[in-house]
Amino acid sequence: MAINFIDLQAQYRAYKEEIDREILEVCESAQFIGGPKIAQLEKSLAEYTDAAHAIACSSGTDALLLALMALEIKPGDEVITTPFTFIATAEVIAFLGAKSVFVDIEEKSYNIDSHKIEAAITERTKAIIPVSLYGQCADMDAINAIAAKHGLSVIEDACQSFGASYKGKKSCNLSTIGCTSFFPSKPLGCYGDGGAIFTNDDALAQKMRMLLNHGQNARYKHRYIGINGRLDAIQAAVLNVKLKHFDDELALRQKIAARYDDGLFTCNNVTTPYVKADRDSVYAQYSIRVQDRDNVAAALSARGIPTAVHYPMALHLQEAFAPLGYKAGDFPISEKISEEIMSLPMSPFLSHEDQEQIIAALKALHA
Ligand SMILES: Cc1ncc(COP(=O)(O)O)c(C=O)c1O
């Protein structure tokens, strides 16, 4: 039988009774928007991250958009971010008419290189969006220090890192605003689209709550131009169940990652993930680097082992960002990693046997 890249069906089977009951409760109450499931989720998320405010919203993309809207990012403003990320990170900057200023990544962690940020700051810079890629936080202390020095806001794109720890604190609660995604395949995923925004700033929290509900400050009173960025109650119901099991799942993810690390350590042509000593990773992806990626992927696929590429093209080379005027060679590390990176099957429900099969297949290819 083919191996699943992420086994969401096994996860559903494991919590089926609880999830079905919670979803039925929403249906029976008919409180599909807002209500107690959302309130419970926001309380649990705030407790989990120790953030003063956790605000459920419609997706990770909308979380990032709402954060930028709350910070009043507008045309002419510049926002510094990494070109080695999912498009949503920079898409929301462009959506508001602002300009993404890319800064290359570190070769080992694949996160933005904090040493290169200051050189990219201009008088138009308003914010920095570090991405905690694959589930490992960027160098948030260094980034926050640069931001404080220049009067900038920091939005952590924590869409892949909910649950990760950084120097004893939780991802999502490491900067001005943290944004996460509950897309089904994320470490904490719902059954559709979903996301959340985190902050310790009361005024920003209040503003983001209004912005995600059409800028309303009272029923049919609109203080801002906002969006419909609400999470629905069925998604909250699913997340409330999954959050209870989340730490157990994280422990399994980390155990599986350690097993990959051990198994692939001696494998020629494979570079395993590098996680810095003062933080951990939730392994939203377990991504290795290989030289001849297409052949490796094809050989694994022939053995029933799926792989994926996160991400095959750095953002500065995407057609949609042509107006930014970047060219090949501008961010050499991002370009190099995007040619070599490959994600292996990863989920808390990946069986020991399946994982052994994956490791053996890679070893056979690169003995
Ligand atoms: C780094 C990053 N940013 C933003 C997003 C957007 O999240 P969503 O798909 O929930 O809109 C994702 C998820 O795909 C992501 O991985």
The ligand as an SDF file (V2000), in Angstrom:
LIG
                    3D

 16 16  0  0  0  0  0  0  0  0999 V2000
    4.5770   30.3260    5.5010 C   0  0  0  0  0  0  0  0  0  0  0  0
    3.1130   30.4120    5.1850 C   0  0  0  0  0  0  0  0  0  0  0  0
    2.5130   31.6290    5.1790 N   0  0  0  0  0  0  0  0  0  0  0  0
    1.2070   31.7550    4.9230 C   0  0  0  0  0  0  0  0  0  0  0  0
    0.4030   30.6640    4.6560 C   0  0  0  0  0  0  0  0  0  0  0  0
   -1.0300   30.8920    4.3440 C   0  0  0  0  0  0  0  0  0  0  0  0
   -1.9050   30.1800    5.1540 O   0  0  0  0  0  0  0  0  0  0  0  0
   -3.3570   29.7650    4.6110 P   0  0  0  0  0  0  0  0  0  0  0  0
   -3.1690   28.6800    3.6030 O   0  0  0  0  0  0  0  0  0  0  0  0
   -4.0880   29.3040    5.8410 O   0  0  0  0  0  0  0  0  0  0  0  0
   -3.9810   30.9860    4.0330 O   0  0  0  0  0  0  0  0  0  0  0  0
    0.9710   29.3800    4.6790 C   0  0  0  0  0  0  0  0  0  0  0  0
    0.1600   28.1720    4.4740 C   0  0  0  0  0  0  0  0  0  0  0  0
   -0.0340   27.6070    3.4880 O   0  0  0  0  0  0  0  0  0  0  0  0
    2.3630   29.2570    4.9260 C   0  0  0  0  0  0  0  0  0  0  0  0
    2.9520   28.0580    4.9110 O   0  0  0  0  0  0  0  0  0  0  0  0
  1  2  1  0
  2  3  1  0
  2 15  2  0
  3  4  2  0
  4  5  1  0
  5  6  1  0
  5 12  2  0
  6  7  1  0
  7  8  1  0
  8  9  2  0
  8 10  1  0
  8 11  1  0
 12 13  1  0
 12 15  1  0
 13 14  2  0
 15 16  1  0
M  END
$$$$
